[in-house]
Amino acid sequence: MQQAEHTPTAARSLTSVSLHQLAHARAGDKGERLNVALFAYDADHYAILLEQVTEERVLALFSHRGASRVRRYPLPNLAGMNFVIDDVLQGGVNGALNLDGHGKTLSFLLLSLEVTL
């Protein structure tokens, strides 16, 4: 997997990449609440994640699924963060008619987010 490089602002041209080039994620669920943990492959990219993968952007990304609130919990010693997304599972595992009531694959939706280097 090709890793994106981060250089000082003055010496770089801006490049947009999918988040999956900089990080990996894991999702879990409980009722209508989804947890998505996001971890930078390279700790040097953590500042980019903190700056650009905000609660507001994640809420907008999941809004089509009815998400009502996102809370972000930074994990600086792990170069990661955890997102708790409310009302996104459309009824949860027992109430949803969708194919992924568990929300396990929704980490891939987060990883599709574009970030700028």
C-alpha positions as CSV (number, residue, x, y, z in Angstrom):
1,M,0.0,0.0,0.0
2,Q,1.4,3.4,-1.0
3,Q,1.8,5.9,1.9
4,A,1.3,9.6,1.3
5,E,4.1,11.9,2.4
6,H,3.7,15.0,4.5
7,T,6.1,18.0,3.9
8,P,6.2,21.5,5.2
9,T,3.4,23.8,3.8
10,A,5.8,26.2,2.1
11,A,7.5,23.4,0.1
12,R,4.5,21.4,-1.0
13,S,1.7,21.5,-3.4
14,L,-1.7,20.5,-2.0
15,T,-2.8,17.0,-2.9
16,S,-6.1,15.4,-2.0
17,V,-6.1,11.7,-1.0
18,S,-8.6,9.3,0.4
19,L,-8.2,8.8,4.2
20,H,-7.5,5.1,3.6
21,Q,-4.0,6.1,2.2
22,L,-3.1,7.6,5.6
23,A,-5.0,5.5,8.1
24,H,-6.9,2.3,9.0
25,A,-10.1,2.0,10.9
26,R,-12.2,-0.5,12.9
27,A,-15.9,-0.1,13.7
28,G,-18.1,-1.5,16.4
29,D,-21.7,-0.9,17.3
30,K,-24.2,-0.9,20.2
31,G,-27.9,-0.2,19.4
32,E,-28.1,3.0,17.3
33,R,-24.5,4.1,18.2
34,L,-21.5,3.4,16.1
35,N,-17.8,3.6,17.2
36,V,-15.2,4.0,14.6
37,A,-11.5,4.0,15.7
38,L,-9.1,5.6,13.2
39,F,-5.3,5.2,13.4
40,A,-2.6,6.8,11.3
41,Y,-0.2,4.4,9.6
42,D,2.5,6.9,10.3
43,A,2.4,9.0,13.5
44,D,3.7,12.0,11.4
45,H,0.2,12.1,9.8
46,Y,-1.6,12.4,13.1
47,A,-1.7,16.2,13.0
48,I,-3.4,16.0,9.5
49,L,-6.0,13.7,10.9
50,L,-6.7,15.9,13.9
51,E,-7.0,19.0,11.7
52,Q,-9.1,17.6,8.9
53,V,-11.1,14.6,10.3
54,T,-13.4,16.7,12.5
55,E,-16.7,15.9,14.1
56,E,-18.4,18.2,11.6
57,R,-17.0,16.5,8.6
58,V,-17.8,13.0,10.0
59,L,-21.3,14.1,10.8
60,A,-21.8,15.4,7.2
61,L,-20.3,12.1,5.8
62,F,-22.8,10.0,7.7
63,S,-25.8,12.4,7.5
64,H,-27.5,10.3,4.7
65,R,-27.8,7.5,7.3
66,G,-29.5,9.8,9.8
67,A,-26.6,10.5,12.1
68,S,-27.5,13.1,14.7
69,R,-24.3,13.7,16.6
70,V,-20.6,12.9,16.4
71,R,-18.1,13.0,19.3
72,R,-14.4,12.7,18.6
73,Y,-12.0,11.4,21.3
74,P,-8.3,11.9,20.4
75,L,-5.8,9.2,21.2
76,P,-2.5,11.0,20.8
77,N,-0.3,8.3,22.2
78,L,-1.7,5.9,19.6
79,A,-1.8,8.4,16.7
80,G,-5.5,7.8,16.5
81,M,-9.0,8.9,17.5
82,N,-12.3,7.3,18.3
83,F,-15.6,8.6,16.9
84,V,-18.9,7.9,18.5
85,I,-21.7,8.5,16.0
86,D,-25.3,8.5,17.2
87,D,-28.4,7.4,15.3
88,V,-26.5,6.1,12.4
89,L,-27.5,2.4,12.3
90,Q,-31.1,2.9,11.1
91,G,-32.5,0.8,13.9
92,G,-29.5,-1.3,14.9
93,V,-28.9,-5.0,14.4
94,N,-32.4,-6.0,15.6
95,G,-34.4,-3.2,14.0
96,A,-32.7,-2.4,10.7
97,L,-33.8,-3.7,7.3
98,N,-30.5,-2.8,5.8
99,L,-27.8,-5.4,5.1
100,D,-25.4,-4.1,7.6
101,G,-27.3,-3.5,10.8
102,H,-24.2,-4.1,12.8
103,G,-22.3,-1.2,11.1
104,K,-19.0,-3.2,10.8
105,T,-18.4,-2.0,7.3
106,L,-19.0,1.7,8.0
107,S,-15.4,2.2,8.8
108,F,-14.9,2.0,5.0
109,L,-17.2,5.0,4.6
110,L,-15.0,7.0,7.0
111,L,-11.9,5.9,5.1
112,S,-13.4,7.3,1.9
113,L,-13.2,10.8,3.3
114,E,-10.8,13.1,1.3
115,V,-8.0,14.9,3.1
116,T,-5.5,17.4,1.8
117,L,-1.7,17.0,2.2
